[in-house]
Amino acid sequence: MDSKFDENESLLRAVYPASTHPNFWKGARISSAALKDKKGLSVTRTYDRTVGESVKLMTQYFKGAIVAITVQACNDVQAYIKYAPSNQNKYHSEIHGSETQVVLSSEQAFKLAKQATLEFQPEMPNANIQLS
Amino acid sequence: MEKISTILPANRYENTPNLVLQVATGLCIFVCSITGCGINEQISIPNPTSFKIRPFSANVSKQKIYNNKDFNFCWDGDFIVDVDLIRSYRTIEEISCLCDNWNENNAQKFSSTLLERTRAIVETLKKQPEIFPTANESIQFEFEKNDGDYLEFELFEDGTVKKFFYSDTNGVTTEYITPDDVSEAVNKFYGF
């Protein structure tokens, strides 16, 4: 595994469910506010796994809902994806605004939030819902 | 859980003296319980005289009915509750309860200065936004119309306000404005 991201890969992000605070949900979609982090937006790449396999592993370590953003969507908004493995998570990566700008721009965050698909909700553990 | 003791069902239009007294008592002792902090807290409603637009509208004498979406307040007195503004207050109160590391990635809690500025701005708005915290040291307002047009404001700790507008037909703009310009931008967005 290296810093090259295939366009077919997905990047998974845990988001607090609507029933807890802070609430980042607008109905079935997330607010772009959930994707703005001055320390870099932490995600888990799927790499050679399916989204389902990746989600299943993530639910062992993360609370809340899980949304997926494709590498293609990141490329479309010229976001920069940085592979940043950690001791706890060899799939850990970050989405930045650019190579020199950590935070996503308002436009990037807005478009990625619209593209994000809901892959897991804790209230429905067996569901694999994809909502646009 | 939010409790508004004076809400009447939409199909009731009678106005009885006993009911008026109950409503007056309820509005004078206006208590909202929130569970965002894990405890019941009373939201402090700022002094109405300091508002440009009051959460409680005065002088509705002779008007017995106020209709706001699902609520009809039958009232023959002085005050009407803007429930959308109260909802904004509650959201801001919830954001104020976020502690350091609230996003589990070392995001800091929000300063009282920013929270007060946020409250001051929502009080000037004719339409209330959806309000969200960000891990970028800002509080975000969002407005969205049915046609997909979108307006966003990020209120930063340092006092700056970033405005972002998106429209499928009219393109995208991002600019920095002053807090005083937020209200006008919202009015323009909705055509008020």
Interface residues (C-beta under 8 A of the other chain):
Chain A: H21 P22 N23 F24 K26 S31 S32 A33 A34 K36 D37 K38 K39 S42 V103 S105 S106 E107 F110
Chain B: G36 E94 I95 C97 L98 W102 N103 N105 N106 A107 E130 F132 P133 T134 A135 N136 E137 S138 Q140 E142 E144 Y150 E152 E154 K162 F164 Y166 V172 T174
